[in-house]
Amino acid sequence: MTPKARLMGAVAGLAMAVVATAATAQEITVAYFTEWPMPFQYAKQMGTFDEALGVKVNWRAFDTGTAMSAAMASGDVHIAVSQGVPPFVVATSAGQDLQIIDVAVSYSDNDNCVVRTDLEIDKTNAAELAGKKVAVPLGTAAHYGFLRQMDHFGIDLASLEIVNMAPPEGAAALAQGAVDMACGYGGGLNRMKEHGNVLLTGAEKEELGILVFDVTSSPASFVAENPELVAAFVKVTADANAMWNEGSKKAEMLPVIAKDAGMDEAAAERDMSTFVFPSIEDQLSAKWLGGGAQDFMLGVAQVFVDAGSIPSALESYADRVNTGPLTTAKGM
């Protein structure tokens, strides 16, 4: 059975489950990142989401998770795939009523800061970054990682000239010598590495407790009004992840995913080799949405508060996680 057939095999049952919901939502808009290859994009191209949800799914590309938050606040986007935890924390800390509905991907090696090669600065002499100009996509996972790394190296943020740039812009600025260091992820990070070096590897960051993972998020009101549709969405996503993780269908899936991500196959395969896509069971465990993610968000919020990036944190982020859709999907 082909990957498409396997994905579509479950569609009929899922579509029946969302008939009542479809009467409420005739079409939805989902945010995602280009140059960020993930298994769900195979299902996206195969039309599996439209069939399973029973509605037309419009897909809209973004550069940052903060822009995703703004689009959900305006009602232009209903679900955001692979939004970074930091932008999610920034938005919810400010009062935006968003909920995490699944763990999209863990990727400590695909989010980092890169120092321009000619400066010859690495982890052994990172203090020399003082006074330098840095491109950072503010309020994102890359911003959080930047703050944690600067704290680790004892670099005073006030000594840096920090400019807000999305990863593609930061990569261009680094290549042109307009900035001394740039932070980002995905394709932007790959281009940064052509002109510089990282300060810490993914493993070294994890040793410091700098976790990097993205979530699928949605306005709480949309989840409450469309529970079966949202459950069907995470189910299709989980099925695509499981198919990729199993390994035997990668040769068929990779070209489709790479094309949808706007990448060549080699680059997409390289990036995905550093990604971890947790199963539904893993996501519901204590490590992730069973408590770990909630605790992690408190830590992220405090880092932003200490850096003056947000005025205050929530007392708890427990109600910012809704495991209902995943639990329903598990039984589908």
SVG drawing of the C-alpha trace seen along z (x, -y; Angstrom):
<svg xmlns="http://www.w3.org/2000/svg" viewBox="-24 -49 63 51">
<polyline fill="none" stroke="black" stroke-width="0.4" points="0.0,0.0 1.4,-3.4 1.8,-6.2 -1.0,-8.1 -3.3,-5.1 -2.4,-4.6 -3.1,-8.2 -6.3,-8.3 -7.5,-5.0 -8.4,-6.7 -9.9,-9.7 -13.5,-8.4 -13.8,-7.7 -12.3,-11.0 -14.6,-12.9 -17.6,-11.3 -16.4,-12.5 -16.3,-16.1 -19.5,-16.4 -21.2,-18.4 -18.2,-20.6 -18.0,-21.2 -21.4,-22.9 -19.7,-25.6 -16.4,-25.9 -16.7,-25.7 -13.0,-26.5 -10.0,-27.2 -6.6,-28.8 -3.5,-27.1 -0.1,-28.8 3.2,-27.1 6.8,-27.9 8.5,-27.6 12.0,-26.1 10.9,-24.0 10.3,-20.5 7.9,-18.3 5.8,-15.2 2.5,-17.0 3.4,-18.6 3.1,-15.2 -0.5,-15.0 -1.0,-18.6 0.0,-17.9 -2.0,-14.7 -5.2,-16.5 -5.6,-14.4 -6.4,-17.3 -9.2,-18.6 -10.7,-15.1 -10.3,-14.2 -11.6,-17.5 -14.4,-17.8 -13.5,-21.5 -11.3,-23.4 -7.9,-24.0 -6.1,-27.1 -2.4,-27.2 -0.5,-30.5 3.3,-30.7 5.0,-32.8 8.5,-33.8 8.1,-34.0 6.0,-32.7 5.2,-36.2 3.5,-36.9 1.5,-33.7 0.3,-35.0 -0.8,-38.2 -2.6,-36.4 -4.5,-34.3 -5.3,-37.3 -6.9,-39.0 -8.9,-35.8 -7.0,-35.4 -5.5,-32.1 -7.2,-29.2 -4.3,-26.8 -0.5,-27.4 1.8,-24.5 5.3,-24.6 5.0,-27.8 7.9,-28.3 7.3,-28.0 8.8,-31.5 6.4,-33.4 3.6,-31.4 4.7,-32.4 5.0,-36.0 1.5,-36.1 -0.2,-34.3 1.7,-36.3 0.2,-39.4 -3.3,-38.0 -3.8,-36.3 -6.0,-33.3 -4.1,-30.6 -3.7,-26.9 -1.1,-24.3 -2.8,-21.3 0.3,-19.2 4.1,-19.1 5.1,-19.7 8.8,-19.0 11.9,-19.1 15.0,-20.5 17.9,-21.7 20.3,-21.6 18.1,-23.6 17.8,-26.8 21.0,-28.7 23.1,-31.9 26.0,-32.2 29.0,-34.5 30.6,-35.9 33.6,-33.8 36.2,-36.7 35.6,-37.7 37.0,-34.3 34.7,-34.2 33.6,-30.9 32.7,-29.5 36.2,-30.0 36.3,-33.7 32.6,-34.6 33.1,-37.6 34.5,-39.4 30.9,-39.7 30.4,-42.7 29.8,-45.8 28.8,-43.8 25.7,-44.0 23.3,-41.1 20.3,-40.2 17.6,-38.4 13.9,-37.6 12.5,-39.0 10.0,-37.0 10.9,-33.7 12.6,-30.5 15.8,-31.9 15.4,-35.0 15.0,-32.8 18.1,-30.7 20.1,-33.9 19.2,-35.2 20.1,-32.0 23.4,-31.8 24.3,-35.4 23.5,-34.7 25.7,-31.6 28.6,-33.5 28.1,-36.4 27.6,-38.9 25.7,-42.1 22.7,-42.6 23.1,-46.3 26.5,-46.0 25.0,-44.6 23.2,-46.4 20.2,-44.1 18.2,-44.5 14.9,-42.6 15.2,-40.6 13.5,-37.4 16.0,-34.6 16.2,-35.2 16.9,-38.9 19.4,-38.1 21.2,-35.6 21.4,-38.3 22.8,-40.8 25.4,-38.4 26.5,-37.6 26.8,-41.3 28.8,-42.0 26.0,-44.3 25.8,-42.4 28.3,-40.4 26.0,-37.6 22.6,-36.4 20.2,-34.0 17.6,-32.0 16.3,-28.6 15.5,-26.6 16.7,-27.8 17.8,-31.1 20.1,-29.3 21.5,-27.1 22.5,-30.2 24.0,-31.9 26.2,-28.9 27.7,-29.5 29.2,-32.7 29.9,-31.8 30.0,-29.4 27.7,-28.5 28.7,-29.2 27.2,-26.1 26.0,-22.8 22.5,-21.5 23.8,-19.0 25.7,-21.6 22.6,-23.8 20.5,-20.9 23.1,-20.3 22.4,-23.9 18.6,-23.3 18.1,-25.2 15.4,-23.1 14.1,-23.9 10.7,-22.7 7.7,-23.9 4.0,-23.4 0.8,-23.4 -1.4,-26.2 -4.9,-27.6 -7.2,-30.2 -8.9,-28.6 -12.3,-29.7 -11.7,-27.9 -10.7,-24.7 -13.8,-24.9 -16.1,-25.5 -14.5,-22.9 -13.3,-20.0 -13.7,-17.2 -12.2,-19.2 -9.1,-20.0 -8.8,-16.4 -8.9,-15.3 -6.2,-17.8 -3.8,-16.5 -4.6,-12.9 -3.7,-13.5 -0.5,-15.2 0.3,-12.3 -0.3,-9.7 2.1,-11.6 4.7,-11.8 4.3,-8.1 4.8,-7.2 7.9,-9.3 9.3,-7.9 8.7,-4.3 11.2,-5.0 10.2,-2.7 8.2,-5.5 10.7,-8.3 11.8,-7.9 8.2,-8.6 7.5,-11.3 10.7,-13.3 10.3,-14.8 6.8,-15.9 7.8,-17.5 10.9,-19.2 8.9,-20.7 6.2,-22.0 8.9,-23.5 10.6,-25.2 13.8,-23.3 15.9,-20.8 15.7,-17.2 19.2,-17.1 18.6,-20.2 15.2,-18.9 16.7,-15.5 19.5,-17.1 17.2,-19.3 14.7,-16.5 17.6,-14.3 17.9,-16.7 14.2,-16.8 12.3,-14.7 8.5,-14.2 7.0,-12.7 4.1,-10.2 0.8,-11.0 1.7,-8.8 5.0,-10.7 3.3,-14.0 0.8,-13.1 3.7,-11.9 5.1,-13.9 8.1,-15.0 5.9,-17.0 2.2,-18.0 1.7,-16.0 3.6,-18.7 7.0,-19.2 6.0,-21.8 4.0,-23.8 7.0,-24.0 9.3,-24.9 7.0,-27.8 7.3,-29.2 11.1,-29.2 10.9,-30.8 8.6,-33.5 11.0,-34.3 13.9,-34.7 11.9,-37.2 10.8,-39.1 14.4,-39.3 15.5,-40.5 12.8,-43.2 11.2,-41.7 7.8,-41.2 6.5,-43.0 5.3,-39.9 4.6,-36.2 1.5,-34.2 1.4,-32.5 0.8,-29.2 0.7,-28.1 -1.2,-24.9 -4.4,-26.1 -2.5,-27.1 -2.2,-23.4 -5.2,-21.5 -4.6,-17.7 -8.3,-17.1 -7.6,-17.0 -4.7,-14.6 -6.6,-12.4 -9.5,-12.2 -7.1,-11.6 -5.5,-8.7 -8.9,-6.9 -9.6,-7.6"/>
</svg>
